[in-house]
Amino acid sequence: MTQGKSQAMIADIIRQRLEERESSLSHFAIRSRDTRGRRVVEEPLPLSTEFQRDLDSILHTNAFRRLKHKTQVFIAPEGDHFVTRLTHTLEVAQIARTISRALNLNEDLTEAIALGHDLGHTPFGHLGEEVLDILYPGGFRHNLQSLRVVDYLEGGGQGLNLTKEVRQGIVAHSKPRGSVLGGDGLNSLTLEAQVCRLADAVAYINHDLADAFRAGVITEDDLPKEAVTVLGSGHPQRINIMVSDIVESSWPASGEVPIDEGSRPSITMSAKIRRAVDILRGFLFQRVYLPASQGEEGHIAREVISLLYHHYCRHPRDMTLTYVSGWETTERSVVDHIAGMTDQYATRMAENIRPGIAKNLRFRLI
């Protein structure tokens, strides 16, 4: 047997084995062999399922690497242990895998969605998103930008050609400000995408609280008593209670219990836990997110994003050529350019345009 035939045979065996492992998943899970496909058909990889391929593609993007220097909540914090957009993404992936594993869903699909969900986030967190939404006539939402990153901006402008299931999960992860379970069209989502929506909330509620304690903005004693009574007072306890409740409340998704013919389970929370989580989430908006956006750092960040937007609209040749496309409007290219920046890079570019604009931000401009 020639070496080429031997390698091909081994690759076929490995791929078949990987796909056979998915046969034991819940019948409500999405198997890679049943994917709805990609925009452009590609030959299968020898050592990866379709969703593993997407996971690897996302992990090796520049957009994923830049998340390590993008704000989660606190802009230019003093200290090494504050959450960044990258550590948030990794926490979402870990929580999402735990839930999917417990419910016997497809962990590879879940992790791919989790790793890609925030690729389009702006510098300076949601504050940057709000400013671009006001400035750009077409509006701005980071979940739509994340889809744009994987569809067009990465891969040298060709996109990553991800599966439809991963793309759907990325664009559908964002939640309205009301209930953590709120949103339209949830029934059309894969269960893996629904897992990521809730894992995202579990992650940011808990690590944003930890950062707020670390920054001295609030203390444990400030937390709403009604939420503490249900969810506990410690970080590990809160996460364990939330994740355990999601698994227990979503148990029909595991395929281990009979349900009515034609009905479809969903990923959910019990009413008691959901109410406590919503109270805690509302508390974060009032006591952490809004004050953080209105402080001096928030003001500077708004000035930086606004300056960059207006400057590049007037001087598009100053942008990185990667983001300039003949079929896009200048404004669209400017938004892509700014949204892809890290906090430090955005600040450096603003300083080049207007020296001193960000002199009071604490991080060193490297």
Beta strands, then each sheet from edge to edge (+ up, - down):
end
